[in-house]
Structure formats: structure tokens, C-alpha cells
């Protein structure tokens, strides 16, 4: 019954006047003529407040459908109305998209009025530069330029002899590289896997804790459903009861569940479509719990409702999300996370988000770290891809239109970069037999590692890791994956105290290693001044690079997705040979040719092993220089 009413409602919207019906009339309107016509059954063009409530889907989105023209100067007001109509009914843009452009134009008209520019002909590039100068980012500037261009085209269409062609050229100037960089930085961050697991563990405990109040258990259910299905918060917001579908195979005892839900993201504004997602046992528990705890008060088909049974707002859902993280800040050990990882979280406080009633006033400025709704979606896509699921399966599961959009969500590069740096961190500092990290300064040939070994702080980190390796009977060369997995806390939901300390030490060394690598990379790109004093360090670095490449090659042979990393390191060692190691070996050979082996050993005692094995080193150098994929 309800479905039929909804269908009838959407059909009635199709009969509303469209922009095409009035397009010609609008074009023929003279700038200063008095005009009026029906935009919808409830809106006339002459009205200065438009509320497209016929198109409204949810009460929480009401603001997108309201356009207030009251404060706009009459010179430009009608042009703003034309723009709104064209964007909605001709270009079929979403209401939230048009509302964003409308806000820019309201600000633009207000500035025109403030500067007494009441003739469109007076709008020029210097004025635009001044108006746009306050843009906080290149993306914001680009959006504003596009909105203004659309608005000016409405004026140009109706005002005789006006030509904005030069202004359009200025508005079309976009720093696309900067926009791409900002878009990349603005991506929702991957949740560190250890914390992702920890969050889920705490949420499941909350779901099963009958002593918690209803909203606290409900917020835990929300987190589990978002994390394990990857649905958008807008889709969760309208999730309904009784939408589980049980699927089994004939003759088998096992079965699985799919969750059916509505999505508006990949369809037209006023329509929706049903989609579905496979759900885990944890998600099944969360869904059934939400169904039960709101059963008595529920006054609609929505799964998540307020205490009075009515629809919740997204602001309220965010309130519950932040409250969950506030309660669990200590358990998640945010104070133990290094600065690099903290950048992956959002931060709020009662001063910024003043409706946080659960925060005492004496903690008004206390930082509350939390994971945004969309980060769960990004993390799930990455986890599925990392587990070997096909891209098309992930695309369907995530309800994406294209695989390119799915790729945009996957943050596998972050995991790869961390893993490769972690491997290098341990191997560069390892003893020859792989049983420990070297702690004697004389055993290291790297000046940067020697600096570390002079620092009591880093010595403590070395000892923490060595204790961990010894207690667990691990070997850096044989058990590298297990060591990294455990020390980076990727498998532990919440590390015990001792392992947590080792993990912090490991992360510090990884961060330091990334810094050292950046310096070395920059150094080798520059002009090289070769000396025989550098050769021991160069040969040691060469061996370290070989170990890393061998490991990358083993990954590549198991999975082709590691090709880029293997190829990059292989190119790197070839450049290193050409620019660093080979010239220094040539210098050594010249020295030997001039004074002989023994005299060269006497003159350069640190080169004794290299002189003895110089032929083997050259053979290995040639082997790696010729190596291909």
C-alpha cells in the first residue's frame, strides 16, 4: 500500500511544469518587464521565496529545496531565478548542487550591490579578482568561477549588446594540477586496520551490553553496519525494518543474508532504487538489535528512530558517533598514536560542536578524535580489495556506477607504502643473521643510523624491538611479515601494554626511516661528488637495496598488483649503480692499478673486504643492472 502511494507521488511530480515548457518564454522576456508564471503548483515566478517541498525526500534535507531571493537587489534578482530554473529543470542538477551555486550567487550579488554596480556592463575582471580573492582553496575558487559564469550567461542571454567573453576567459582559467592535489589531500582517509578492528570490537561489546542506554547501543549498531556493509550514511539514515533476505543453496546447511536498502546516490533526484549488500554476522547482529530496541516506539518503517519513534536527523547521528568515540578514547589509545596516524582522524570539541551535552564544561576544549561516516566506506573497499575480491564485485557491493569510482575509494597505496617502508626499516638495521637490530655504532655504516645509536631514546626503541623478537623467537629475514603485522598492530584489536610499547617504538623508527630515505633519494638525484671514503656506505646501501628488491619480487610473483613497487625499486637500484656505486668502484680499481692491492688496503683499511671481493661485487652489480621484470 505504502509503495503504491510513493509511486503515485513520484508520478505526480512528473506532471509538474518543467523548464522546457517555459524556456522560450524566459528567453523572450525583456529585462525590465513585469513577468509572472507558475513554476510549480505552489510557486510563482514572482515569489521571492521558493520552497520546492514537492521534491523533498527527507525532513533533514529541507534546506536544499528552499531559495530565498528577498535580500537580492532587483537588478539581478530575476537573473538568479532564471539560473535556478535552468539548473534544476533543464540541466537536471540535484537540488543540493544548485543550492551550492545559489549561495555563491547570493554572495556575488550582495558584493555587486555593496560596490554600487547596478549595471551589468560594469562587471569587470578586477572586481571578480577582488571578490574571488577570499577563496580558501583552488577547488573552492573553481566552483565559484563556474557558478558566476552560469549566472553571467543568464544576463548575457537577455541584455542586448552585452558581451562577457573576456570575463569568461578569466573564469575559465583553472589550476587543474592544484585542484587534483587538493582533491587527493581531501580524500577520506583509510582507518588504520588495527584501530578499525578495535572500533568494531568495542561496538560489538556495546551492542551486547544491556546496561547501556538505548541510544548508546543504537550508535554501536550504526557503526557496525556502516563498517561491515560500506553503505553511505544517507542510505543508513533511511534504512528500513524487515529488509533482510536469506539465501541458501539447495542441499547445503549454511546460508547467508543480504540487506536490501534504498539509494538515491546513483539515480535521479526524485527517484530511488533498491540495492542490496551482503552482510556479515556482526552486521546481522547490529540490524536485528536495532529492529528490537526501537520496536515499541517505532512509528514508521525506518530502522533507526528517535526515542519518540520519529525520523532521526544526520546531525543527531553524528552526535551519537562522536559520543561513542568520546566514551572510548582511552580504550582506543589515541594518546599512544603517533602524529602521522592522528592526521587520519577528524577532531572536534564541545566548543566547536556545542550540542555535545555529554562532555563536561571543564572539558570544553578537550580534543575528541573520531572516524567519519565515510571513512568506514573507504576502509571496507580497501579491505575487500586487499583480500583479493574482484573489482567488479566491490563496485556492485559499494553501489558504484563505474570501476573508476571504486578505484578512487581504494587506499591500497597507503598500505603498500607503509609495508615497504616497514620492511626497509628493519632490514637496514638488522644484524647479519637477522636475530636482532644492531645496537653497536661500529656495526653500522650509515651515518644516519649511527646518529640513532648515539641517542638514548632510539636505543630504547631498538631494545624494545629486540626483546620482542627474542621473546617470540622470530627472525627479521625469515619472519618479516609476521613481525611487521604484529608490531604495526594490524592484527591486534587493542594491543596489550608490552606489545603496545614495542609498536610505538617500531612506528617511531618507521617514521625516522621515511625521513632518511627522503634525504637519500634527494641526495642521489643531485650532482655526485665521489670519494673512496663513501664506498663502504655505498656498498652496504647496495646490499640493503638488493634485500628489499628480492622481497618485492617475491610479492610480485605471488600477486601482479605489486608490479609497480618491484619495478620502481629495480629502476632505483640501476640508477644507484650508475650514479653512485659504479663510479666509486672505478675509482678503487684505478687506485689498485696505480699502487697495488696491498698498498690500497693499507691506505684504506675500511675497504679491505671490498678490495678482496671486488670481482664478486662487480659481477653482482652487473647482474642487477641487467635485471628485468
C-alpha positions as CSV (number, residue, x, y, z in Angstrom):
1,X,0.0,0.0,0.0
2,X,2.7,2.4,1.0
3,X,4.8,1.5,-2.1
4,X,1.8,2.4,-4.3
5,X,1.4,5.8,-2.6
6,X,5.1,6.6,-3.1
7,X,4.9,5.6,-6.8
8,X,1.8,7.8,-7.3
9,X,3.6,10.7,-5.6
10,X,6.6,10.5,-7.9
11,X,4.3,10.2,-10.9
12,X,2.5,13.4,-9.9
13,X,5.9,15.1,-9.8
14,X,6.5,14.2,-13.4
15,X,3.5,16.3,-14.3
16,X,4.9,19.5,-12.8
17,X,5.9,22.2,-15.2
18,X,9.4,21.7,-16.5
19,X,11.9,24.3,-17.6
20,X,11.4,23.2,-21.2
21,X,7.8,24.3,-21.0
22,X,8.8,27.9,-20.2
23,X,12.2,28.1,-21.8
24,X,11.2,30.1,-24.8
25,X,9.1,32.4,-22.7
26,X,12.0,33.2,-20.4
27,X,14.4,33.9,-23.3
28,X,11.9,36.4,-24.9
29,X,11.4,38.3,-21.6
30,X,12.6,41.9,-21.7
31,X,14.9,42.7,-18.8
32,X,12.6,45.2,-17.1
33,X,9.2,43.8,-18.0
34,X,6.9,42.6,-15.3
35,X,6.5,38.8,-15.6
36,X,4.9,36.0,-13.8
37,X,4.1,32.4,-14.4
38,X,3.6,29.2,-12.4
39,X,6.9,27.4,-11.7
40,X,5.1,24.7,-9.8
41,X,1.5,24.5,-8.4
42,X,2.9,26.1,-5.2
43,X,5.4,28.6,-6.6
44,X,5.0,31.6,-8.9
45,X,8.0,33.1,-10.6
46,X,7.2,36.5,-8.9
47,X,7.5,35.0,-5.5
48,X,10.7,35.9,-3.6
49,X,10.7,32.7,-1.6
50,X,10.6,29.3,-3.4
51,X,10.1,26.1,-1.5
52,X,10.2,23.0,-3.8
53,X,8.7,20.9,-1.0
54,X,7.0,18.6,-3.6
55,X,10.5,17.3,-4.4
56,X,11.7,16.9,-0.8
57,X,12.7,13.4,0.2
58,X,13.5,13.8,3.9
59,X,12.9,16.4,6.5
60,X,16.6,16.7,7.3
61,X,17.2,17.9,3.7
62,X,14.6,20.7,3.8
63,X,17.2,23.4,3.3
64,X,18.3,22.2,-0.1
65,X,14.8,22.9,-1.5
66,X,14.4,26.5,-0.3
67,X,15.6,29.5,-2.2
68,X,15.3,33.0,-0.6
69,X,15.5,35.9,-3.1
70,X,14.3,38.6,-0.7
71,X,17.6,40.2,0.0
72,X,18.7,40.3,-3.6
73,X,18.8,43.6,-5.4
74,X,16.0,43.9,-8.1
75,X,18.7,44.5,-10.8
76,X,19.9,40.9,-10.5
77,X,17.1,39.1,-8.7
78,X,15.4,37.7,-11.8
79,X,18.6,36.5,-13.4
80,X,19.3,34.5,-10.2
81,X,15.8,33.0,-10.6
82,X,16.4,32.1,-14.2
83,X,19.7,30.4,-13.2
84,X,17.9,28.3,-10.6
85,X,15.2,27.2,-13.0
86,X,17.7,26.3,-15.8
87,X,20.0,24.4,-13.4
88,X,17.1,22.4,-11.9
89,X,14.8,21.7,-14.9
90,X,17.0,22.0,-17.9
91,X,20.3,20.6,-16.7
92,X,18.6,18.4,-14.2
93,X,21.1,19.1,-11.5
94,X,20.4,17.9,-7.9
95,X,18.9,20.4,-5.5
96,X,21.9,20.4,-3.2
97,X,24.2,21.1,-6.2
98,X,22.0,24.1,-7.3
99,X,21.8,25.3,-3.7
100,X,25.6,25.5,-3.5
101,X,25.7,27.6,-6.7
102,X,22.9,29.8,-5.5
103,X,24.8,30.6,-2.3
104,X,27.7,31.8,-4.4
105,X,25.5,34.0,-6.4
106,X,23.8,35.5,-3.4
107,X,27.2,36.5,-2.1
108,X,28.2,37.7,-5.6
109,X,25.0,39.9,-5.9
110,X,25.5,41.2,-2.4
111,X,29.0,42.3,-3.3
112,X,27.8,44.0,-6.6
113,X,25.3,45.9,-4.5
114,X,27.8,46.9,-1.9
115,X,30.1,48.4,-4.7
116,X,27.1,50.1,-6.3
117,X,27.4,48.1,-9.5
118,X,23.8,48.2,-10.8
119,X,24.7,48.0,-14.5
120,X,25.9,44.5,-15.6
121,X,28.2,46.3,-18.1
122,X,30.3,47.5,-15.2
123,X,31.2,44.0,-14.0
124,X,34.9,43.5,-14.9
125,X,37.8,41.3,-14.2
126,X,39.4,43.4,-11.4
127,X,36.1,43.3,-9.5
128,X,35.9,39.5,-9.9
129,X,39.5,39.1,-8.7
130,X,38.7,41.1,-5.6
131,X,35.6,39.0,-5.0
132,X,37.3,35.7,-5.5
133,X,40.4,36.6,-3.6
134,X,39.0,35.3,-0.4
135,X,38.6,31.7,-1.7
136,X,40.3,29.3,0.7
137,X,41.3,26.7,-1.9
138,X,41.7,26.2,-5.6
139,X,38.6,23.9,-5.6
140,X,36.5,26.5,-3.9
141,X,37.8,29.1,-6.4
142,X,36.9,26.8,-9.3
143,X,33.4,26.2,-8.0
144,X,32.8,29.9,-7.5
145,X,34.1,30.7,-11.0
146,X,31.7,28.1,-12.5
147,X,28.7,29.5,-10.6
148,X,29.4,33.1,-11.7
149,X,29.9,32.1,-15.3
150,X,26.5,30.3,-15.3
151,X,24.9,33.4,-13.7
152,X,26.5,35.9,-16.1
153,X,25.4,33.8,-19.1
154,X,21.7,34.3,-18.0
155,X,22.4,38.1,-18.0
156,X,24.1,37.9,-21.4
157,X,21.2,36.0,-22.8
158,X,18.7,38.8,-22.1
159,X,20.6,42.1,-22.0
160,X,21.2,43.5,-25.6
161,X,24.8,44.2,-26.7
162,X,26.4,42.9,-23.5
163,X,29.4,40.6,-24.0
164,X,31.2,38.8,-21.2
165,X,33.7,36.9,-23.5
166,X,36.8,38.4,-21.8
167,X,35.4,37.7,-18.4
168,X,34.6,34.1,-19.4
169,X,38.3,33.6,-20.5
170,X,39.3,34.7,-17.0
171,X,36.8,32.5,-15.3
172,X,37.9,29.5,-17.4
173,X,41.5,29.8,-16.0
174,X,41.8,26.8,-13.6
175,X,44.9,25.4,-12.0
176,X,43.9,21.8,-12.6
177,X,47.1,20.4,-11.1
178,X,46.4,22.2,-7.9
179,X,42.8,21.0,-7.9
180,X,43.9,17.4,-8.3
181,X,46.4,17.8,-5.4
182,X,43.7,19.3,-3.2
183,X,41.3,16.6,-4.2
184,X,43.8,13.9,-3.4
185,X,44.5,15.5,0.0
186,X,40.8,15.8,0.6
187,X,40.2,12.1,0.2
188,X,38.6,10.4,3.1
189,X,41.5,8.7,5.0
190,X,41.9,5.0,5.5
191,X,41.3,3.9,9.1
192,X,44.4,2.1,10.4
193,X,43.4,-1.5,10.3
194,X,44.3,-2.1,14.0
195,X,42.0,0.7,15.1
196,X,39.3,-0.4,12.7
197,X,39.3,-3.7,14.4
198,X,39.4,-2.1,17.8
199,X,36.4,0.1,17.0
200,X,34.4,-2.8,15.8
201,X,35.3,-4.9,18.9
202,X,34.2,-2.1,21.2
203,X,31.0,-1.5,19.2
204,X,30.0,-5.2,19.4
205,X,30.6,-5.2,23.2
206,X,28.3,-2.1,23.4
207,X,25.6,-3.8,21.4
208,X,25.6,-6.8,23.8
209,X,25.8,-4.6,26.9
210,X,22.2,-4.4,28.3
211,X,23.3,-1.9,30.9
212,X,23.9,0.9,28.3
213,X,21.1,3.1,27.3
214,X,19.2,2.6,24.1
215,X,20.9,5.3,22.1
216,X,24.4,4.2,23.1
217,X,23.6,0.6,21.9
218,X,22.0,2.0,18.8
219,X,25.0,4.1,17.9
220,X,27.2,1.0,18.2
221,X,24.8,-0.8,15.8
222,X,25.2,2.1,13.4
223,X,29.0,1.9,13.4
224,X,29.0,-1.9,12.8
225,X,26.5,-1.7,9.9
226,X,28.5,1.2,8.3
227,X,31.8,-0.6,8.7
228,X,30.7,-4.0,7.5
229,X,28.4,-3.1,4.6
230,X,30.1,0.1,3.4
231,X,26.7,1.9,2.9
232,X,26.6,5.6,2.8
233,X,25.2,7.5,5.9
234,X,22.4,8.8,3.7
235,X,21.4,5.2,2.9
236,X,21.7,4.1,6.6
237,X,19.6,7.1,7.5
238,X,16.6,5.7,5.6
239,X,17.3,2.0,6.2
240,X,14.1,0.1,6.9
241,X,13.0,-2.8,9.0
242,X,12.2,-6.3,7.6
243,X,14.6,-5.9,4.7
244,X,16.8,-8.9,5.3
245,X,16.9,-11.6,2.6
246,X,18.0,-15.1,3.5
247,X,19.7,-17.0,0.7
248,X,20.7,-20.7,0.9
249,X,21.9,-23.3,-1.6
250,X,19.8,-26.5,-2.0
251,X,21.3,-29.4,-0.1
252,X,23.6,-27.1,2.0
253,X,23.0,-26.3,5.7
254,X,24.8,-22.9,5.5
255,X,23.1,-19.7,4.4
256,X,23.8,-16.0,4.1
257,X,21.9,-12.8,4.4
258,X,21.5,-9.8,2.1
259,X,20.3,-6.5,3.3
260,X,18.0,-4.6,0.9
261,X,18.0,-0.8,1.1
262,X,17.2,2.3,-0.9
263,X,19.8,4.5,-2.6
264,X,19.4,7.9,-4.2
265,X,23.1,8.4,-5.0
266,X,23.2,6.9,-8.4
267,X,19.7,7.8,-9.7
268,X,17.7,10.9,-10.5
269,X,16.9,13.4,-7.7
270,X,13.3,12.5,-7.1
271,X,13.6,8.7,-7.7
272,X,15.3,6.0,-5.8
273,X,16.3,2.4,-6.4
274,X,16.6,-0.7,-4.3
275,X,20.0,-2.2,-3.9
276,X,21.5,-4.7,-1.6
277,X,24.6,-5.7,0.3
278,X,25.9,-8.9,1.7
279,X,26.1,-8.6,5.5
280,X,28.3,-10.4,8.0
281,X,27.3,-12.0,11.2
282,X,28.3,-8.8,13.0
283,X,26.1,-6.7,10.7
284,X,23.3,-9.1,11.1
285,X,23.5,-8.8,14.9
286,X,23.5,-5.0,14.6
287,X,20.5,-4.9,12.3
288,X,18.4,-7.3,14.5
289,X,19.4,-5.4,17.6
290,X,18.2,-2.1,16.1
291,X,15.0,-3.7,15.0
292,X,14.3,-4.9,18.5
293,X,15.3,-2.0,20.7
294,X,13.1,0.5,18.8
295,X,10.2,-1.9,18.2
296,X,7.9,-0.5,20.9
297,X,8.4,3.2,19.9
298,X,8.7,2.9,16.1
299,X,6.1,4.9,14.2
300,X,7.4,4.3,10.7
301,X,9.3,1.7,8.7
302,X,12.7,3.4,9.5
303,X,15.2,1.1,11.3
304,X,16.9,3.8,13.4
305,X,14.5,6.3,15.0
306,X,14.5,8.6,17.9
307,X,13.1,7.7,21.4
308,X,9.7,9.2,20.3
309,X,9.7,6.9,17.3
310,X,10.2,9.6,14.7
311,X,12.9,10.1,12.0
312,X,16.4,11.0,13.1
313,X,18.5,13.7,11.6
314,X,22.0,13.3,10.3
315,X,23.2,15.8,12.9
316,X,21.8,13.5,15.6
317,X,23.6,10.5,14.1
318,X,26.9,12.5,14.0
319,X,26.2,13.4,17.7
320,X,25.9,9.7,18.6
321,X,29.0,8.9,16.5
322,X,31.1,11.5,18.4
323,X,29.7,10.3,21.7
324,X,30.8,6.7,21.0
325,X,34.3,7.8,20.4
326,X,34.3,10.1,23.5
327,X,33.4,7.2,25.7
328,X,36.1,5.0,24.2
329,X,39.0,7.5,23.7
330,X,41.1,5.7,26.4
331,X,40.4,2.2,25.1
332,X,41.4,3.1,21.6
333,X,44.6,4.6,22.9
334,X,44.5,7.8,20.8
335,X,47.2,9.3,23.2
336,X,49.6,6.5,22.1
337,X,49.2,7.1,18.3
338,X,52.0,8.9,16.5
339,X,51.3,12.3,14.9
340,X,51.4,10.8,11.4
341,X,48.4,8.5,12.2
342,X,46.5,11.2,14.0
343,X,46.1,13.0,10.7
344,X,43.8,10.2,9.6
345,X,41.1,11.2,12.1
346,X,38.7,14.1,12.5
347,X,38.9,16.2,15.6
348,X,36.1,18.1,17.3
349,X,35.4,19.5,20.8
350,X,32.4,20.8,22.7
351,X,33.4,24.4,21.8
352,X,33.2,23.5,18.1
353,X,30.2,21.2,18.3
354,X,28.3,22.8,21.2
355,X,25.4,20.3,21.3
356,X,27.8,17.7,22.9
357,X,25.9,17.6,26.2
358,X,27.8,14.5,27.4
359,X,31.1,16.5,27.6
360,X,31.5,18.3,30.9
361,X,32.1,22.1,30.7
362,X,35.6,21.8,32.2
363,X,36.5,19.7,29.1
364,X,35.1,22.2,26.6
365,X,38.4,22.4,24.7
366,X,39.3,18.7,25.0
367,X,40.1,17.2,21.6
368,X,37.8,14.3,20.6
369,X,39.2,12.1,17.9
370,X,36.7,10.2,15.8
371,X,36.3,8.4,12.4
372,X,33.9,10.0,10.0
373,X,31.0,8.0,8.5
374,X,32.6,7.9,5.0
375,X,35.9,6.5,6.3
376,X,34.2,3.2,7.0
377,X,33.2,3.0,3.4
378,X,36.7,3.8,2.1
379,X,38.3,1.3,4.6
380,X,35.9,-1.5,3.6
381,X,36.6,-1.1,-0.1
382,X,40.4,-1.3,0.7
383,X,40.0,-4.4,2.9
384,X,37.9,-6.2,0.2
385,X,40.5,-5.4,-2.5
386,X,43.4,-6.4,-0.2
387,X,41.7,-9.7,0.4
388,X,41.6,-10.5,-3.3
389,X,38.0,-9.7,-4.2
390,X,37.4,-8.7,-7.8
391,X,37.0,-5.0,-8.6
392,X,33.6,-5.6,-10.2
393,X,32.3,-7.4,-7.1
394,X,33.5,-4.4,-4.9
395,X,31.8,-2.0,-7.3
396,X,28.5,-3.7,-7.0
397,X,28.8,-4.1,-3.3
398,X,29.7,-0.4,-2.9
399,X,26.9,0.6,-5.2
400,X,29.2,2.5,-7.6
401,X,28.4,3.3,-11.2
402,X,31.9,2.6,-12.5
403,X,35.0,0.8,-11.5
404,X,36.9,4.1,-11.7
405,X,34.9,5.3,-8.8
406,X,35.6,2.2,-6.9
407,X,39.4,2.6,-7.5
408,X,39.1,6.1,-6.1
409,X,38.0,4.6,-2.8
410,X,40.7,2.0,-2.5
411,X,43.6,3.2,-0.4
412,X,45.9,0.2,-1.1
413,X,48.8,2.5,-1.9
414,X,48.8,3.7,1.7
415,X,49.1,0.1,2.9
416,X,51.8,-0.7,0.3
417,X,53.9,2.3,1.2
418,X,53.7,1.6,4.9
419,X,54.6,-2.0,4.3
420,X,57.6,-1.3,2.1
421,X,59.0,1.3,4.4
422,X,58.5,-1.0,7.4
423,X,60.5,-3.8,5.6
424,X,63.3,-1.4,4.8
425,X,63.3,0.0,8.4
426,X,64.0,-3.5,9.9
427,X,66.4,-4.8,7.2
428,X,68.6,-1.7,7.2
429,X,69.1,-2.1,11.0
430,X,69.3,-5.8,11.1
431,X,72.3,-7.9,12.2
432,X,73.7,-10.2,9.5
433,X,71.9,-13.3,10.9
434,X,68.5,-11.4,11.3
435,X,68.2,-12.2,15.0
436,X,68.2,-8.6,16.2
437,X,68.7,-4.9,15.4
438,X,72.3,-3.9,15.7
439,X,72.9,-1.6,18.7
440,X,76.7,-1.0,18.3
441,X,77.7,2.1,16.4
442,X,80.7,0.5,14.8
443,X,78.5,-2.2,13.2
444,X,76.6,0.4,11.2
445,X,78.0,2.0,8.0
446,X,75.2,4.6,7.8
447,X,75.8,8.0,9.4
448,X,72.1,8.4,10.0
449,X,71.8,5.0,11.8
450,X,74.9,6.0,13.8
451,X,73.1,9.1,14.9
452,X,70.2,7.0,16.0
453,X,72.6,4.7,18.0
454,X,74.0,7.7,19.8
455,X,70.5,8.7,21.1
456,X,69.3,7.1,24.3
457,X,65.8,7.5,23.1
458,X,66.3,5.4,19.9
459,X,68.5,2.9,21.8
460,X,65.5,2.2,24.0
461,X,63.3,1.7,20.9
462,X,65.9,-0.7,19.5
463,X,65.9,-2.7,22.7
464,X,62.1,-2.8,22.9
465,X,62.0,-4.4,19.4
466,X,64.9,-6.7,20.1
467,X,63.2,-8.0,23.2
468,X,60.0,-8.6,21.2
469,X,62.0,-10.5,18.5
470,X,63.9,-12.6,21.1
471,X,60.8,-13.5,23.2
472,X,58.8,-14.6,20.2
473,X,61.8,-16.5,18.6
474,X,61.5,-14.5,15.3
475,X,64.0,-13.7,12.6
476,X,64.0,-10.5,10.7
477,X,64.7,-12.1,7.3
478,X,62.5,-15.2,7.7
479,X,59.6,-13.8,9.6
480,X,59.5,-10.2,8.3
481,X,55.8,-10.3,7.5
482,X,54.8,-11.6,11.0
483,X,57.0,-9.0,12.7
484,X,55.5,-6.1,10.7
485,X,52.0,-7.4,11.1
486,X,52.3,-7.6,14.9
487,X,54.4,-4.6,15.6
488,X,52.3,-2.3,13.4
489,X,49.3,-3.6,15.3
490,X,47.5,-4.6,12.1
491,X,46.1,-7.8,13.7
492,X,45.7,-6.8,17.3
493,X,42.4,-5.1,18.1
494,X,43.9,-3.3,21.1
495,X,47.5,-4.2,21.9
496,X,48.5,-5.4,25.3
497,X,50.8,-3.0,27.2
498,X,54.1,-4.6,26.3
499,X,53.2,-5.1,22.6
500,X,51.8,-1.6,22.5
501,X,55.2,-0.2,23.7
502,X,57.0,-2.2,21.0
503,X,54.5,-0.9,18.4
504,X,55.2,2.7,19.4
505,X,59.0,2.1,19.1
506,X,58.5,0.4,15.7
507,X,56.4,3.3,14.4
508,X,59.0,5.8,15.5
509,X,61.7,4.0,13.6
510,X,59.5,3.7,10.5
511,X,58.8,7.5,10.6
512,X,62.5,8.1,11.0
513,X,63.4,5.8,8.2
514,X,61.0,7.5,5.9
515,X,62.8,10.8,6.6
516,X,66.2,9.2,6.0
517,X,65.0,7.7,2.7
518,X,63.7,11.0,1.5
519,X,67.1,12.6,2.2
520,X,68.9,9.8,0.4
521,X,66.6,10.0,-2.6
522,X,67.1,13.7,-2.9
523,X,70.9,13.3,-2.5
524,X,71.2,10.7,-5.2
525,X,69.2,12.8,-7.6
526,X,71.7,15.7,-7.3
527,X,75.3,16.0,-8.6
528,X,77.5,13.3,-7.1
529,X,81.0,14.0,-5.7
530,X,82.6,10.6,-5.5
531,X,85.2,9.7,-2.9
532,X,86.6,6.3,-1.7
533,X,85.6,7.3,1.9
534,X,81.9,6.9,0.8
535,X,82.4,3.4,-0.7
536,X,81.8,1.3,2.4
537,X,78.5,3.1,2.9
538,X,77.6,2.8,-0.8
539,X,78.3,-0.9,-0.9
540,X,76.3,-1.5,2.3
541,X,73.4,0.5,0.9
542,X,73.6,-1.6,-2.3
543,X,73.2,-4.8,-0.3
544,X,70.2,-3.3,1.6
545,X,68.6,-2.4,-1.7
546,X,69.1,-5.9,-3.0
547,X,67.3,-7.4,0.0
548,X,64.4,-5.1,-0.5
549,X,64.1,-5.9,-4.2
550,X,64.3,-9.6,-3.6
551,X,61.4,-9.3,-1.1
552,X,59.4,-7.1,-3.5
553,X,60.0,-9.6,-6.3
554,X,58.6,-12.4,-4.1
555,X,55.4,-10.4,-3.6
556,X,55.2,-9.6,-7.3
557,X,55.4,-13.3,-8.2
558,X,52.5,-14.1,-5.9
559,X,50.4,-11.2,-6.9
560,X,50.8,-8.9,-10.0
561,X,49.4,-5.9,-8.2
562,X,52.8,-5.5,-6.6
563,X,54.4,-5.0,-10.0
564,X,54.7,-1.2,-9.6
565,X,56.6,-1.4,-6.3
566,X,59.0,-4.1,-7.7
567,X,59.6,-2.1,-10.9
568,X,60.2,1.2,-9.0
569,X,62.8,-0.4,-6.7
570,X,64.5,-2.1,-9.7
571,X,64.8,1.2,-11.6
572,X,66.1,2.7,-8.4
573,X,69.0,0.3,-7.9
574,X,70.0,0.7,-11.5
575,X,70.2,4.5,-11.0
576,X,72.1,3.9,-7.8
577,X,74.6,1.7,-9.5
578,X,75.1,4.2,-12.4
579,X,75.3,7.3,-10.3
580,X,77.0,6.1,-7.1
581,X,78.4,2.6,-6.7
582,X,80.0,2.1,-10.2
583,X,81.9,5.4,-10.2
584,X,83.3,4.7,-6.8
585,X,84.3,1.2,-7.7
586,X,86.1,2.6,-10.8
587,X,88.0,5.0,-8.5
588,X,89.0,2.0,-6.4
589,X,90.2,0.0,-9.4
590,X,92.2,3.0,-10.6
591,X,93.8,3.2,-7.2
592,X,94.6,-0.5,-7.2
593,X,96.1,-0.3,-10.7
594,X,98.3,2.6,-9.6
595,X,99.7,1.3,-6.2
596,X,98.6,-2.4,-6.0
597,X,96.2,-4.4,-3.8
598,X,98.2,-4.4,-0.6
599,X,99.1,-0.7,-0.6
600,X,95.5,0.2,-1.3
601,X,94.4,-2.0,1.7
602,X,97.0,-0.3,3.9
603,X,95.9,3.2,2.7
604,X,92.1,2.4,3.0
605,X,91.7,-0.2,5.8
606,X,87.9,0.1,5.8
607,X,87.9,-1.0,2.2
608,X,89.8,-4.3,2.9
609,X,86.8,-6.6,2.4
610,X,85.6,-4.7,-0.7
611,X,89.1,-4.9,-2.2
612,X,89.2,-8.6,-1.5
613,X,85.8,-9.3,-3.0
614,X,85.8,-6.6,-5.7
615,X,85.3,-9.0,-8.6
616,X,82.2,-10.6,-6.9
617,X,80.8,-7.1,-6.2
618,X,81.2,-6.1,-9.8
619,X,79.6,-9.3,-11.0
620,X,76.6,-8.7,-8.7
621,X,76.4,-5.1,-9.7
622,X,76.3,-6.1,-13.4
623,X,73.7,-8.7,-12.7
624,X,71.3,-6.2,-11.1
625,X,72.0,-3.6,-13.7
626,X,70.9,-6.0,-16.4
627,X,67.9,-7.5,-14.5
628,X,64.5,-7.0,-16.0
629,X,60.9,-7.9,-14.9
